[in-house]
Amino acid sequence: MKLSRPLSWFLLAFGVWSWVIWVTFIKNLIKDSSGLAFDDGSPTAYFWVHLLLAVVSFVLGTVIGGIGLRGLRALRRTS
């Protein structure tokens, strides 16, 4: 199966976007002072759930971005 150039770029951009957004979110989660993420210094359920969401998003972003990158490389070889 061949991916089109626009679709390959979209998938690659999605992967990069996912990493940028979730890295920023995790940094803010760790610095949280509202009491949602940490209760007297120990992580709360809110922290663990959002950390799990971030890890899943990192994996999906990496896989999707990798598919886009492979699509772009395949297009470069055929042209």
All heavy atoms as a GROMACS GRO file, in nm:
protein
  627
    1MET      N    1   0.084  -0.117   0.000
    1MET     CA    2   0.000   0.000   0.000
    1MET      C    3   0.089   0.124   0.000
    1MET      O    4   0.186   0.130   0.073
    1MET     CB    5  -0.088   0.000   0.124
    1MET     CG    6  -0.176   0.121   0.134
    1MET     SD    7  -0.292   0.113   0.268
    1MET     CE    8  -0.200   0.193   0.396
    2LYS      N    9   0.054   0.221  -0.081
    2LYS     CA   10   0.128   0.347  -0.085
    2LYS      C   11   0.042   0.456  -0.023
    2LYS      O   12  -0.078   0.464  -0.048
    2LYS     CB   13   0.162   0.386  -0.228
    2LYS     CG   14   0.273   0.307  -0.287
    2LYS     CD   15   0.314   0.366  -0.419
    2LYS     CE   16   0.428   0.288  -0.479
    2LYS     NZ   17   0.469   0.344  -0.606
    3LEU      N   18   0.107   0.539   0.055
    3LEU     CA   19   0.041   0.656   0.112
    3LEU      C   20   0.070   0.776   0.024
    3LEU      O   21   0.180   0.788  -0.031
    3LEU     CB   22   0.093   0.683   0.253
    3LEU     CG   23   0.071   0.574   0.358
    3LEU    CD1   24   0.140   0.612   0.488
    3LEU    CD2   25  -0.075   0.550   0.380
    4SER      N   26  -0.024   0.865   0.014
    4SER     CA   27   0.000   0.987  -0.062
    4SER      C   28   0.093   1.079   0.018
    4SER      O   29   0.109   1.064   0.140
    4SER     CB   30  -0.132   1.059  -0.090
    4SER     OG   31  -0.188   1.109   0.030
    5ARG      N   32   0.154   1.171  -0.051
    5ARG     CA   33   0.244   1.265   0.014
    5ARG      C   34   0.172   1.348   0.122
    5ARG      O   35   0.220   1.358   0.234
    5ARG     CB   36   0.311   1.355  -0.089
    5ARG     CG   37   0.421   1.442  -0.032
    5ARG     CD   38   0.496   1.518  -0.141
    5ARG     NE   39   0.541   1.434  -0.252
    5ARG     CZ   40   0.652   1.361  -0.251
    5ARG    NH1   41   0.729   1.359  -0.145
    5ARG    NH2   42   0.686   1.288  -0.356
    6PRO      N   43   0.053   1.404   0.091
    6PRO     CA   44  -0.016   1.481   0.196
    6PRO      C   45  -0.054   1.397   0.318
    6PRO      O   46  -0.042   1.443   0.432
    6PRO     CB   47  -0.142   1.534   0.126
    6PRO     CG   48  -0.110   1.533  -0.019
    6PRO     CD   49  -0.016   1.419  -0.038
    7LEU      N   50  -0.096   1.273   0.294
    7LEU     CA   51  -0.132   1.187   0.407
    7LEU      C   52  -0.009   1.151   0.490
    7LEU      O   53  -0.013   1.151   0.614
    7LEU     CB   54  -0.201   1.059   0.358
    7LEU     CG   55  -0.244   0.962   0.467
    7LEU    CD1   56  -0.341   1.028   0.564
    7LEU    CD2   57  -0.304   0.837   0.406
    8SER      N   58   0.101   1.125   0.424
    8SER     CA   59   0.226   1.094   0.496
    8SER      C   60   0.270   1.212   0.581
    8SER      O   61   0.309   1.194   0.697
    8SER     CB   62   0.336   1.057   0.396
    8SER     OG   63   0.304   0.939   0.328
    9TRP      N   64   0.263   1.332   0.526
    9TRP     CA   65   0.299   1.451   0.603
    9TRP      C   66   0.204   1.472   0.720
    9TRP      O   67   0.245   1.510   0.830
    9TRP     CB   68   0.301   1.576   0.515
    9TRP     CG   69   0.431   1.592   0.443
    9TRP    CD1   70   0.453   1.578   0.309
    9TRP    CD2   71   0.558   1.624   0.501
    9TRP    NE1   72   0.585   1.598   0.281
    9TRP    CE2   73   0.652   1.627   0.397
    9TRP    CE3   74   0.601   1.648   0.630
    9TRP    CZ2   75   0.787   1.654   0.418
    9TRP    CZ3   76   0.736   1.675   0.652
    9TRP    CH2   77   0.826   1.678   0.547
   10PHE      N   78   0.075   1.446   0.698
   10PHE     CA   79  -0.023   1.459   0.806
   10PHE      C   80   0.008   1.362   0.920
   10PHE      O   81   0.005   1.401   1.037
   10PHE     CB   82  -0.166   1.434   0.753
   10PHE     CG   83  -0.268   1.434   0.863
   10PHE    CD1   84  -0.313   1.552   0.918
   10PHE    CD2   85  -0.318   1.313   0.912
   10PHE    CE1   86  -0.406   1.552   1.021
   10PHE    CE2   87  -0.411   1.312   1.013
   10PHE     CZ   88  -0.456   1.431   1.069
   11LEU      N   89   0.037   1.238   0.886
   11LEU     CA   90   0.067   1.139   0.990
   11LEU      C   91   0.194   1.175   1.066
   11LEU      O   92   0.199   1.162   1.189
   11LEU     CB   93   0.079   1.000   0.927
   11LEU     CG   94  -0.048   0.942   0.868
   11LEU    CD1   95  -0.019   0.809   0.798
   11LEU    CD2   96  -0.155   0.926   0.974
   12LEU      N   97   0.295   1.220   0.995
   12LEU     CA   98   0.418   1.263   1.061
   12LEU      C   99   0.393   1.383   1.151
   12LEU      O  100   0.439   1.386   1.266
   12LEU     CB  101   0.526   1.295   0.957
   12LEU     CG  102   0.662   1.336   1.012
   12LEU    CD1  103   0.721   1.227   1.098
   12LEU    CD2  104   0.755   1.373   0.897
   13ALA      N  105   0.317   1.479   1.102
   13ALA     CA  106   0.285   1.598   1.184
   13ALA      C  107   0.203   1.559   1.305
   13ALA      O  108   0.223   1.613   1.415
   13ALA     CB  109   0.210   1.701   1.099
   14PHE      N  110   0.111   1.464   1.291
   14PHE     CA  111   0.032   1.417   1.404
   14PHE      C  112   0.121   1.357   1.512
   14PHE      O  113   0.102   1.382   1.631
   14PHE     CB  114  -0.072   1.314   1.359
   14PHE     CG  115  -0.152   1.259   1.472
   14PHE    CD1  116  -0.265   1.324   1.517
   14PHE    CD2  117  -0.113   1.142   1.536
   14PHE    CE1  118  -0.338   1.274   1.624
   14PHE    CE2  119  -0.184   1.091   1.642
   14PHE     CZ  120  -0.298   1.157   1.686
   15GLY      N  121   0.218   1.278   1.469
   15GLY     CA  122   0.311   1.216   1.565
   15GLY      C  123   0.392   1.320   1.641
   15GLY      O  124   0.407   1.313   1.762
   16VAL      N  125   0.442   1.418   1.569
   16VAL     CA  126   0.520   1.526   1.633
   16VAL      C  127   0.430   1.607   1.726
   16VAL      O  128   0.467   1.638   1.840
   16VAL     CB  129   0.586   1.617   1.528
   16VAL    CG1  130   0.646   1.741   1.590
   16VAL    CG2  131   0.690   1.539   1.449
   17TRP      N  132   0.310   1.641   1.680
   17TRP     CA  133   0.215   1.718   1.759
   17TRP      C  134   0.181   1.644   1.889
   17TRP      O  135   0.175   1.704   1.997
   17TRP     CB  136   0.088   1.743   1.678
   17TRP     CG  137  -0.020   1.811   1.754
   17TRP    CD1  138  -0.132   1.754   1.804
   17TRP    CD2  139  -0.027   1.949   1.788
   17TRP    NE1  140  -0.209   1.848   1.868
   17TRP    CE2  141  -0.146   1.970   1.858
   17TRP    CE3  142   0.056   2.058   1.765
   17TRP    CZ2  143  -0.184   2.093   1.907
   17TRP    CZ3  144   0.017   2.182   1.813
   17TRP    CH2  145  -0.100   2.198   1.883
   18SER      N  146   0.159   1.515   1.879
   18SER     CA  147   0.127   1.434   1.997
   18SER      C  148   0.239   1.443   2.100
   18SER      O  149   0.213   1.459   2.220
   18SER     CB  150   0.104   1.289   1.955
   18SER     OG  151   0.073   1.210   2.066
   19TRP      N  152   0.362   1.433   2.056
   19TRP     CA  153   0.475   1.442   2.150
   19TRP      C  154   0.484   1.581   2.213
   19TRP      O  155   0.505   1.594   2.333
   19TRP     CB  156   0.605   1.406   2.078
   19TRP     CG  157   0.632   1.260   2.089
   19TRP    CD1  158   0.585   1.162   2.006
   19TRP    CD2  159   0.706   1.195   2.190
   19TRP    NE1  160   0.627   1.040   2.050
   19TRP    CE2  161   0.702   1.056   2.162
   19TRP    CE3  162   0.777   1.239   2.301
   19TRP    CZ2  163   0.766   0.962   2.243
   19TRP    CZ3  164   0.842   1.145   2.381
   19TRP    CH2  165   0.835   1.009   2.351
   20VAL      N  166   0.469   1.685   2.132
   20VAL     CA  167   0.480   1.822   2.185
   20VAL      C  168   0.373   1.848   2.291
   20VAL      O  169   0.401   1.897   2.400
   20VAL     CB  170   0.471   1.926   2.071
   20VAL    CG1  171   0.455   2.067   2.125
   20VAL    CG2  172   0.593   1.917   1.981
   21ILE      N  173   0.249   1.812   2.259
   21ILE     CA  174   0.138   1.839   2.351
   21ILE      C  175   0.153   1.760   2.480
   21ILE      O  176   0.137   1.814   2.590
   21ILE     CB  177   0.004   1.804   2.281
   21ILE    CG1  178  -0.023   1.903   2.171
   21ILE    CG2  179  -0.111   1.800   2.380
   21ILE    CD1  180  -0.032   2.047   2.215
   22TRP      N  181   0.182   1.631   2.470
   22TRP     CA  182   0.184   1.549   2.590
   22TRP      C  183   0.309   1.572   2.675
   22TRP      O  184   0.303   1.560   2.798
   22TRP     CB  185   0.165   1.402   2.555
   22TRP     CG  186   0.021   1.376   2.525
   22TRP    CD1  187  -0.036   1.366   2.402
   22TRP    CD2  188  -0.085   1.365   2.619
   22TRP    NE1  189  -0.171   1.348   2.415
   22TRP    CE2  190  -0.204   1.347   2.547
   22TRP    CE3  191  -0.092   1.369   2.758
   22TRP    CZ2  192  -0.328   1.331   2.609
   22TRP    CZ3  193  -0.215   1.353   2.820
   22TRP    CH2  194  -0.331   1.334   2.745
   23VAL      N  195   0.422   1.605   2.614
   23VAL     CA  196   0.540   1.640   2.696
   23VAL      C  197   0.511   1.766   2.776
   23VAL      O  198   0.541   1.774   2.896
   23VAL     CB  199   0.666   1.658   2.607
   23VAL    CG1  200   0.778   1.728   2.682
   23VAL    CG2  201   0.713   1.523   2.554
   24THR      N  202   0.448   1.864   2.712
   24THR     CA  203   0.410   1.987   2.783
   24THR      C  204   0.311   1.956   2.896
   24THR      O  205   0.325   2.007   3.007
   24THR     CB  206   0.347   2.087   2.685
   24THR    OG1  207   0.440   2.114   2.580
   24THR    CG2  208   0.309   2.217   2.754
   25PHE      N  209   0.215   1.869   2.868
   25PHE     CA  210   0.116   1.834   2.970
   25PHE      C  211   0.183   1.764   3.089
   25PHE      O  212   0.152   1.794   3.205
   25PHE     CB  213   0.008   1.743   2.911
   25PHE     CG  214  -0.098   1.708   3.011
   25PHE    CD1  215  -0.200   1.797   3.038
   25PHE    CD2  216  -0.094   1.588   3.079
   25PHE    CE1  217  -0.297   1.766   3.132
   25PHE    CE2  218  -0.190   1.556   3.172
   25PHE     CZ  219  -0.292   1.645   3.199
   26ILE      N  220   0.273   1.672   3.063
   26ILE     CA  221   0.341   1.600   3.172
   26ILE      C  222   0.425   1.696   3.255
   26ILE      O  223   0.427   1.687   3.379
   26ILE     CB  224   0.427   1.485   3.116
   26ILE    CG1  225   0.337   1.375   3.062
   26ILE    CG2  226   0.521   1.429   3.221
   26ILE    CD1  227   0.246   1.312   3.165
   27LYS      N  228   0.495   1.790   3.190
   27LYS     CA  229   0.571   1.890   3.266
   27LYS      C  230   0.480   1.968   3.359
   27LYS      O  231   0.513   1.991   3.475
   27LYS     CB  232   0.644   1.986   3.172
   27LYS     CG  233   0.763   1.927   3.103
   27LYS     CD  234   0.826   2.030   3.011
   27LYS     CE  235   0.941   1.974   2.933
   27LYS     NZ  236   0.999   2.073   2.842
   28ASN      N  237   0.364   2.010   3.307
   28ASN     CA  238   0.269   2.085   3.389
   28ASN      C  239   0.207   1.997   3.497
   28ASN      O  240   0.180   2.044   3.608
   28ASN     CB  241   0.159   2.145   3.302
   28ASN     CG  242   0.210   2.254   3.212
   28ASN    OD1  243   0.311   2.318   3.241
   28ASN    ND2  244   0.143   2.275   3.101
   29LEU      N  245   0.186   1.871   3.468
   29LEU     CA  246   0.130   1.778   3.567
   29LEU      C  247   0.226   1.759   3.684
   29LEU      O  248   0.185   1.759   3.800
   29LEU     CB  249   0.101   1.644   3.500
   29LEU     CG  250   0.033   1.537   3.584
   29LEU    CD1  251  -0.107   1.581   3.622
   29LEU    CD2  252   0.029   1.405   3.508
   30ILE      N  253   0.354   1.747   3.653
   30ILE     CA  254   0.454   1.728   3.758
   30ILE      C  255   0.467   1.853   3.844
   30ILE      O  256   0.488   1.844   3.966
   30ILE     CB  257   0.589   1.686   3.697
   30ILE    CG1  258   0.575   1.544   3.642
   30ILE    CG2  259   0.703   1.695   3.796
   30ILE    CD1  260   0.692   1.497   3.560
   31LYS      N  261   0.452   1.971   3.784
   31LYS     CA  262   0.462   2.097   3.859
   31LYS      C  263   0.332   2.137   3.926
   31LYS      O  264   0.325   2.243   3.987
   31LYS     CB  265   0.504   2.210   3.765
   31LYS     CG  266   0.644   2.201   3.715
   31LYS     CD  267   0.676   2.330   3.641
   31LYS     CE  268   0.723   2.299   3.502
   31LYS     NZ  269   0.742   2.418   3.422
   32ASP      N  270   0.227   2.054   3.916
   32ASP     CA  271   0.093   2.088   3.966
   32ASP      C  272   0.096   2.126   4.114
   32ASP      O  273   0.150   2.054   4.197
   32ASP     CB  274  -0.002   1.971   3.945
   32ASP     CG  275  -0.139   1.999   4.001
   32ASP    OD1  276  -0.195   2.105   3.964
   32ASP    OD2  277  -0.190   1.917   4.078
   33SER      N  278   0.037   2.240   4.143
   33SER     CA  279   0.029   2.284   4.284
   33SER      C  280  -0.115   2.297   4.330
   33SER      O  281  -0.140   2.343   4.440
   33SER     CB  282   0.102   2.418   4.300
   33SER     OG  283   0.040   2.516   4.220
   34SER      N  284  -0.210   2.255   4.245
   34SER     CA  285  -0.351   2.269   4.282
   34SER      C  286  -0.399   2.158   4.373
   34SER      O  287  -0.506   2.167   4.431
   34SER     CB  288  -0.437   2.272   4.155
   34SER     OG  289  -0.438   2.144   4.094
   35GLY      N  290  -0.321   2.052   4.386
   35GLY     CA  291  -0.361   1.941   4.470
   35GLY      C  292  -0.426   1.828   4.394
   35GLY      O  293  -0.461   1.726   4.452
   36LEU      N  294  -0.445   1.845   4.262
   36LEU     CA  295  -0.505   1.738   4.184
   36LEU      C  296  -0.408   1.622   4.161
   36LEU      O  297  -0.445   1.506   4.174
   36LEU     CB  298  -0.552   1.791   4.048
   36LEU     CG  299  -0.679   1.874   4.046
   36LEU    CD1  300  -0.702   1.930   3.907
   36LEU    CD2  301  -0.798   1.790   4.088
   37ALA      N  302  -0.284   1.654   4.127
   37ALA     CA  303  -0.187   1.551   4.091
   37ALA      C  304  -0.115   1.493   4.212
   37ALA      O  305  -0.076   1.376   4.212
   37ALA     CB  306  -0.085   1.606   3.992
   38PHE      N  307  -0.096   1.572   4.315
   38PHE     CA  308  -0.024   1.527   4.433
   38PHE      C  309  -0.098   1.565   4.559
   38PHE      O  310  -0.148   1.677   4.571
   38PHE     CB  311   0.117   1.587   4.436
   38PHE     CG  312   0.203   1.543   4.322
   38PHE    CD1  313   0.217   1.621   4.209
   38PHE    CD2  314   0.268   1.420   4.325
   38PHE    CE1  315   0.295   1.581   4.102
   38PHE    CE2  316   0.345   1.378   4.218
   38PHE     CZ  317   0.360   1.459   4.107
   39ASP      N  318  -0.107   1.471   4.650
   39ASP     CA  319  -0.172   1.495   4.779
   39ASP      C  320  -0.067   1.472   4.887
   39ASP      O  321  -0.026   1.359   4.911
   39ASP     CB  322  -0.290   1.400   4.796
   39ASP     CG  323  -0.371   1.430   4.920
   39ASP    OD1  324  -0.366   1.546   4.967
   39ASP    OD2  325  -0.438   1.337   4.969
   40ASP      N  326  -0.020   1.581   4.946
   40ASP     CA  327   0.088   1.575   5.047
   40ASP      C  328   0.213   1.506   4.993
   40ASP      O  329   0.278   1.428   5.062
   40ASP     CB  330   0.039   1.503   5.174
   40ASP     CG  331  -0.072   1.579   5.244
   40ASP    OD1  332  -0.070   1.704   5.238
   40ASP    OD2  333  -0.160   1.514   5.302
   41GLY      N  334   0.245   1.534   4.866
   41GLY     CA  335   0.367   1.482   4.806
   41GLY      C  336   0.353   1.348   4.738
   41GLY      O  337   0.443   1.307   4.666
   42SER      N  338   0.244   1.277   4.759
   42SER     CA  339   0.227   1.147   4.693
   42SER      C  340   0.131   1.160   4.575
   42SER      O  341   0.034   1.235   4.581
   42SER     CB  342   0.176   1.042   4.791
   42SER     OG  343   0.052   1.081   4.844
   43PRO      N  344   0.158   1.088   4.467
   43PRO     CA  345   0.074   1.097   4.347
   43PRO      C  346  -0.069   1.050   4.374
   43PRO      O  347  -0.091   0.954   4.447
   43PRO     CB  348   0.142   1.005   4.247
   43PRO     CG  349   0.278   0.978   4.301
   43PRO     CD  350   0.272   0.998   4.447
   44THR      N  351  -0.163   1.117   4.312
   44THR     CA  352  -0.304   1.081   4.327
   44THR      C  353  -0.348   0.996   4.206
   44THR      O  354  -0.272   0.977   4.111
   44THR     CB  355  -0.392   1.207   4.333
   44THR    OG1  356  -0.377   1.279   4.210
   44THR    CG2  357  -0.353   1.297   4.449
   45ALA      N  358  -0.472   0.950   4.210
   45ALA     CA  359  -0.526   0.874   4.098
   45ALA      C  360  -0.530   0.961   3.972
   45ALA      O  361  -0.507   0.912   3.861
   45ALA     CB  362  -0.666   0.823   4.132
   46TYR      N  363  -0.558   1.089   3.988
   46TYR     CA  364  -0.559   1.183   3.876
   46TYR      C  365  -0.423   1.180   3.806
   46TYR      O  366  -0.415   1.177   3.682
   46TYR     CB  367  -0.589   1.323   3.928
   46TYR     CG  368  -0.586   1.433   3.826
   46TYR    CD1  369  -0.699   1.466   3.752
   46TYR    CD2  370  -0.470   1.506   3.802
   46TYR    CE1  371  -0.696   1.567   3.658
   46TYR    CE2  372  -0.466   1.608   3.709
   46TYR     CZ  373  -0.579   1.638   3.637
   46TYR     OH  374  -0.576   1.738   3.544
   47PHE      N  375  -0.316   1.183   3.883
   47PHE     CA  376  -0.181   1.179   3.828
   47PHE      C  377  -0.159   1.051   3.749
   47PHE      O  378  -0.112   1.055   3.635
   47PHE     CB  379  -0.078   1.191   3.940
   47PHE     CG  380   0.064   1.174   3.892
   47PHE    CD1  381   0.132   1.281   3.837
   47PHE    CD2  382   0.129   1.052   3.900
   47PHE    CE1  383   0.262   1.267   3.792
   47PHE    CE2  384   0.258   1.036   3.854
   47PHE     CZ  385   0.326   1.144   3.800
   48TRP      N  386  -0.192   0.936   3.807
   48TRP     CA  387  -0.166   0.808   3.742
   48TRP      C  388  -0.248   0.790   3.615
   48TRP      O  389  -0.197   0.738   3.515
   48TRP     CB  390  -0.188   0.692   3.839
   48TRP     CG  391  -0.088   0.691   3.949
   48TRP    CD1  392  -0.110   0.711   4.081
   48TRP    CD2  393   0.053   0.673   3.935
   48TRP    NE1  394   0.008   0.706   4.151
   48TRP    CE2  395   0.109   0.682   4.064
   48TRP    CE3  396   0.138   0.649   3.828
   48TRP    CZ2  397   0.246   0.668   4.087
   48TRP    CZ3  398   0.274   0.635   3.851
   48TRP    CH2  399   0.326   0.645   3.979
   49VAL      N  400  -0.374   0.832   3.618
   49VAL     CA  401  -0.458   0.820   3.500
   49VAL      C  402  -0.403   0.906   3.386
   49VAL      O  403  -0.393   0.862   3.271
   49VAL     CB  404  -0.604   0.860   3.532
   49VAL    CG1  405  -0.685   0.881   3.406
   49VAL    CG2  406  -0.668   0.755   3.621
   50HIS      N  407  -0.364   1.029   3.417
   50HIS     CA  408  -0.313   1.118   3.314
   50HIS      C  409  -0.174   1.077   3.267
   50HIS      O  410  -0.139   1.098   3.151
   50HIS     CB  411  -0.319   1.263   3.360
   50HIS     CG  412  -0.459   1.315   3.358
   50HIS    ND1  413  -0.546   1.294   3.461
   50HIS    CD2  414  -0.528   1.380   3.263
   50HIS    CE1  415  -0.663   1.346   3.429
   50HIS    NE2  416  -0.655   1.399   3.309
   51LEU      N  417  -0.096   1.019   3.353
   51LEU     CA  418   0.034   0.966   3.312
   51LEU      C  419   0.013   0.849   3.216
   51LEU      O  420   0.082   0.839   3.114
   51LEU     CB  421   0.116   0.922   3.432
   51LEU     CG  422   0.257   0.873   3.402
   51LEU    CD1  423   0.341   0.984   3.340
   51LEU    CD2  424   0.322   0.821   3.529
   52LEU      N  425  -0.084   0.763   3.245
   52LEU     CA  426  -0.115   0.652   3.156
   52LEU      C  427  -0.164   0.703   3.020
   52LEU      O  428  -0.123   0.653   2.916
   52LEU     CB  429  -0.220   0.560   3.218
   52LEU     CG  430  -0.267   0.443   3.133
   52LEU    CD1  431  -0.152   0.347   3.107
   52LEU    CD2  432  -0.382   0.372   3.200
   53LEU      N  433  -0.250   0.804   3.021
   53LEU     CA  434  -0.297   0.863   2.895
   53LEU      C  435  -0.180   0.918   2.814
   53LEU      O  436  -0.175   0.903   2.692
   53LEU     CB  437  -0.397   0.976   2.924
   53LEU     CG  438  -0.535   0.934   2.970
   53LEU    CD1  439  -0.614   1.056   3.014
   53LEU    CD2  440  -0.607   0.860   2.860
   54ALA      N  441  -0.088   0.982   2.882
   54ALA     CA  442   0.028   1.039   2.813
   54ALA      C  443   0.115   0.930   2.753
   54ALA      O  444   0.159   0.941   2.638
   54ALA     CB  445   0.109   1.126   2.909
   55VAL      N  446   0.139   0.824   2.827
   55VAL     CA  447   0.223   0.715   2.776
   55VAL      C  448   0.158   0.650   2.654
   55VAL      O  449   0.225   0.625   2.552
   55VAL     CB  450   0.251   0.610   2.886
   55VAL    CG1  451   0.314   0.485   2.830
   55VAL    CG2  452   0.338   0.672   2.995
   56VAL      N  453   0.028   0.625   2.661
   56VAL     CA  454  -0.043   0.568   2.546
   56VAL      C  455  -0.034   0.663   2.427
   56VAL      O  456  -0.011   0.621   2.313
   56VAL     CB  457  -0.190   0.536   2.583
   56VAL    CG1  458  -0.271   0.503   2.460
   56VAL    CG2  459  -0.196   0.423   2.684
   57SER      N  460  -0.050   0.793   2.451
   57SER     CA  461  -0.041   0.891   2.343
   57SER      C  462   0.100   0.898   2.285
   57SER      O  463   0.116   0.918   2.164
   57SER     CB  464  -0.086   1.028   2.392
   57SER     OG  465  -0.223   1.025   2.421
   58PHE      N  466   0.203   0.883   2.370
   58PHE     CA  467   0.340   0.879   2.319
   58PHE      C  468   0.358   0.760   2.225
   58PHE      O  469   0.415   0.772   2.117
   58PHE     CB  470   0.442   0.867   2.432
   58PHE     CG  471   0.458   0.989   2.516
   58PHE    CD1  472   0.484   0.977   2.652
   58PHE    CD2  473   0.450   1.116   2.463
   58PHE    CE1  474   0.500   1.089   2.730
   58PHE    CE2  475   0.466   1.228   2.541
   58PHE     CZ  476   0.492   1.215   2.676
   59VAL      N  477   0.308   0.645   2.266
   59VAL     CA  478   0.323   0.525   2.184
   59VAL      C  479   0.248   0.541   2.052
   59VAL      O  480   0.303   0.515   1.944
   59VAL     CB  481   0.274   0.400   2.261
   59VAL    CG1  482   0.266   0.279   2.170
   59VAL    CG2  483   0.365   0.372   2.380
   60LEU      N  484   0.122   0.584   2.059
   60LEU     CA  485   0.043   0.602   1.937
   60LEU      C  486   0.104   0.710   1.847
   60LEU      O  487   0.110   0.693   1.725
   60LEU     CB  488  -0.102   0.638   1.971
   60LEU     CG  489  -0.184   0.525   2.033
   60LEU    CD1  490  -0.321   0.576   2.073
   60LEU    CD2  491  -0.195   0.407   1.940
   61GLY      N  492   0.148   0.820   1.906
   61GLY     CA  493   0.211   0.926   1.828
   61GLY      C  494   0.337   0.878   1.759
   61GLY      O  495   0.363   0.913   1.643
   62THR      N  496   0.414   0.796   1.828
   62THR     CA  497   0.537   0.743   1.770
   62THR      C  498   0.505   0.648   1.654
   62THR      O  499   0.567   0.655   1.547
   62THR     CB  500   0.620   0.670   1.878
   62THR    OG1  501   0.650   0.762   1.982
   62THR    CG2  502   0.748   0.613   1.821
   63VAL      N  503   0.409   0.560   1.675
   63VAL     CA  504   0.372   0.464   1.569
   63VAL      C  505   0.314   0.537   1.448
   63VAL      O  506   0.354   0.510   1.334
   63VAL     CB  507   0.273   0.359   1.625
   63VAL    CG1  508   0.214   0.274   1.512
   63VAL    CG2  509   0.341   0.271   1.728
   64ILE      N  510   0.222   0.629   1.472
   64ILE     CA  511   0.159   0.701   1.362
   64ILE      C  512   0.261   0.789   1.288
   64ILE      O  513   0.264   0.794   1.166
   64ILE     CB  514   0.040   0.784   1.413
   64ILE    CG1  515  -0.072   0.689   1.456
   64ILE    CG2  516  -0.010   0.883   1.308
   64ILE    CD1  517  -0.184   0.754   1.532
   65GLY      N  518   0.346   0.857   1.363
   65GLY     CA  519   0.452   0.937   1.301
   65GLY      C  520   0.549   0.850   1.223
   65GLY      O  521   0.596   0.889   1.115
   66GLY      N  522   0.578   0.732   1.274
   66GLY     CA  523   0.666   0.639   1.203
   66GLY      C  524   0.606   0.592   1.072
   66GLY      O  525   0.676   0.577   0.972
   67ILE      N  526   0.475   0.569   1.071
   67ILE     CA  527   0.407   0.531   0.946
   67ILE      C  528   0.418   0.644   0.845
   67ILE      O  529   0.446   0.621   0.727
   67ILE     CB  530   0.260   0.493   0.973
   67ILE    CG1  531   0.253   0.364   1.055
   67ILE    CG2  532   0.182   0.480   0.843
   67ILE    CD1  533   0.116   0.332   1.109
   68GLY      N  534   0.397   0.767   0.890
   68GLY     CA  535   0.410   0.881   0.802
   68GLY      C  536   0.550   0.896   0.747
   68GLY      O  537   0.570   0.923   0.628
   69LEU      N  538   0.650   0.876   0.831
   69LEU     CA  539   0.790   0.885   0.789
   69LEU      C  540   0.822   0.776   0.687
   69LEU      O  541   0.888   0.803   0.586
   69LEU     CB  542   0.882   0.875   0.910
   69LEU     CG  543   1.030   0.895   0.885
   69LEU    CD1  544   1.056   1.035   0.829
   69LEU    CD2  545   1.108   0.874   1.013
   70ARG      N  546   0.775   0.655   0.713
   70ARG     CA  547   0.798   0.547   0.617
   70ARG      C  548   0.730   0.576   0.484
   70ARG      O  549   0.784   0.545   0.377
   70ARG     CB  550   0.748   0.414   0.674
   70ARG     CG  551   0.837   0.363   0.786
   70ARG     CD  552   0.785   0.234   0.841
   70ARG     NE  553   0.790   0.131   0.738
   70ARG     CZ  554   0.731   0.013   0.750
   70ARG    NH1  555   0.662  -0.016   0.858
   70ARG    NH2  556   0.739  -0.076   0.654
   71GLY      N  557   0.611   0.637   0.490
   71GLY     CA  558   0.542   0.674   0.366
   71GLY      C  559   0.620   0.776   0.286
   71GLY      O  560   0.631   0.766   0.163
   72LEU      N  561   0.676   0.875   0.355
   72LEU     CA  562   0.757   0.977   0.286
   72LEU      C  563   0.884   0.918   0.226
   72LEU      O  564   0.924   0.952   0.114
   72LEU     CB  565   0.791   1.092   0.381
   72LEU     CG  566   0.676   1.184   0.418
   72LEU    CD1  567   0.719   1.281   0.527
   72LEU    CD2  568   0.626   1.259   0.296
   73ARG      N  569   0.948   0.828   0.300
   73ARG     CA  570   1.070   0.764   0.248
   73ARG      C  571   1.039   0.679   0.126
   73ARG      O  572   1.117   0.676   0.030
   73ARG     CB  573   1.135   0.680   0.356
   73ARG     CG  574   1.205   0.761   0.461
   73ARG     CD  575   1.273   0.672   0.560
   73ARG     NE  576   1.346   0.749   0.658
   73ARG     CZ  577   1.398   0.699   0.769
   73ARG    NH1  578   1.383   0.571   0.796
   73ARG    NH2  579   1.462   0.776   0.853
   74ALA      N  580   0.926   0.608   0.129
   74ALA     CA  581   0.888   0.526   0.014
   74ALA      C  582   0.860   0.612  -0.107
   74ALA      O  583   0.895   0.575  -0.220
   74ALA     CB  584   0.766   0.440   0.050
   75LEU      N  585   0.796   0.726  -0.087
   75LEU     CA  586   0.768   0.817  -0.199
   75LEU      C  587   0.897   0.873  -0.257
   75LEU      O  588   0.908   0.894  -0.378
   75LEU     CB  589   0.676   0.931  -0.154
   75LEU     CG  590   0.530   0.893  -0.131
   75LEU    CD1  591   0.457   1.005  -0.061
   75LEU    CD2  592   0.464   0.859  -0.263
   76ARG      N  593   0.995   0.900  -0.172
   76ARG     CA  594   1.122   0.955  -0.219
   76ARG      C  595   1.197   0.852  -0.304
   76ARG      O  596   1.260   0.887  -0.404
   76ARG     CB  597   1.209   0.997  -0.101
   76ARG     CG  598   1.334   1.070  -0.146
   76ARG     CD  599   1.424   1.113  -0.036
   76ARG     NE  600   1.354   1.162   0.081
   76ARG     CZ  601   1.411   1.179   0.199
   76ARG    NH1  602   1.537   1.150   0.215
   76ARG    NH2  603   1.343   1.223   0.301
   77ARG      N  604   1.189   0.725  -0.267
   77ARG     CA  605   1.258   0.621  -0.343
   77ARG      C  606   1.197   0.598  -0.480
   77ARG      O  607   1.265   0.564  -0.575
   77ARG     CB  608   1.256   0.489  -0.266
   77ARG     CG  609   1.365   0.481  -0.162
   77ARG     CD  610   1.361   0.350  -0.096
   77ARG     NE  611   1.248   0.364   0.000
   77ARG     CZ  612   1.204   0.269   0.078
   77ARG    NH1  613   1.256   0.151   0.073
   77ARG    NH2  614   1.105   0.291   0.162
   78THR      N  615   1.064   0.617  -0.491
   78THR     CA  616   0.997   0.590  -0.619
   78THR      C  617   1.001   0.709  -0.715
   78THR      O  618   0.975   0.693  -0.833
   78THR     CB  619   0.850   0.549  -0.596
   78THR    OG1  620   0.782   0.654  -0.529
   78THR    CG2  621   0.842   0.421  -0.518
   79SER      N  622   1.034   0.828  -0.664
   79SER     CA  623   1.034   0.943  -0.754
   79SER      C  624   1.170   0.978  -0.806
   79SER      O  625   1.266   0.920  -0.793
   79SER     CB  626   0.975   1.066  -0.689
   79SER     OG  627   1.026   1.090  -0.561
   0.00000   0.00000   0.00000
